[in-house]
Amino acid sequence: MLDITRRARLQRLLVWDLFGRSLRLNMFRVFLAIIFIVITGYTLPVIAEHGPNLFTPFLGDIRMMAWPGQFNVDFMCFLALSAVWVSWRHEFSAAGLGLGVVAFFGGAFFLSVYLLVASYAVSGDVRALLLGPGRSRA
């Protein structure tokens, strides 16, 4: 009798864990979609008003050695981390290096789409999402 009760409790926990994990992953996917929508919604009017040249003001702020430049350097470091991670996830293959360059220049706009697509490609396996399919099997 005790064994049946323990088994039933374990099954309920397993179902909850699978549901909870799925719910959290779907919330993450929604968050990624929101990031993409917000960045797109902000970028399009800025391009319409100021044009697509972001490098001049970005680098100009850095040259001024003030807080906006400090923020840009900090942000550029996050872009570099993103680029290295994407390249590493693809084991520094040619495609991985290319995606790394896109990650550096595409920022959250690229990374939100990349992670959304990758989360479906690995069927929600967070280990494979973070490490890449090759490393997650090891």
PyMOL commands that set and color helices and strands:
alter all, ss='L'
color gray80, all
select helices_A, chain A and resi 2-50+55-63+67-89+94-121+126-131+133-136
alter helices_A, ss='H'
color red, helices_A
deselect
rebuild
show_as cartoon
